Amino acid sequence: MRVQTFLAVLLALTLVGCGSTPKSDRTLAERPVSTPKGNDVVLFALGLIDTGYRFGGKNPEAGLDCSGMVTYIYSRAAGVKIPGSAADIAKRGRPVAREHLRPGDLVFFNTRNFPASHVGIYIGDDRFVHAPSSQGRVRIDRLGNGYFAQRFEMARAYFD
């Protein structure tokens, strides 16, 4: 296992293990800190860090694009089938407010002047894993990063 991948997995385990819900009156909109399937998705995603990018790519051996990465990870790590483009994937799942994101949720961005043109997997601590065409590798970025903060559109949950 590469050192970078090992450190990413260790970081994710630390983030998942240290999460807590602030004390307040809980509403139906609030969600648990994490779920087993969400944690499995995050760990699987972290194992793909530095995988090459390929437009239309659906598996790590050939390369992955953003929707191919999500489809591959959700299928393998959680047994959930959600094929299609980022825009297609955004039509499914349950809407989630940004402040209620939890590991394994999907985050969508407008990166090509059309809605939900890019998708990533939220891993906690304002970070997400995605397969951007720029720099050509699966990587971690921050939702608060200027580029992504300006282009964030929505989030979707697929697990209870």
Secondary structure as UniProt FT lines:
FT   HELIX           3..18
FT   TURN            28..29
FT   HELIX           36..46
FT   TURN            47..50
FT   STRAND          52..53
FT   TURN            55..56
FT   STRAND          58..59
FT   TURN            60..62
FT   STRAND          63..64
FT   HELIX           66..73
FT   HELIX           74..78
FT   HELIX           86..90
FT   STRAND          94..95
FT   HELIX           98..100
FT   TURN            103..104
FT   STRAND          106..109
FT   TURN            115..116
FT   STRAND          118..124
FT   TURN            125..126
FT   STRAND          127..130
FT   HELIX           134..136
FT   STRAND          139..142
FT   TURN            143..144
FT   HELIX           146..151
FT   STRAND          152..157
//
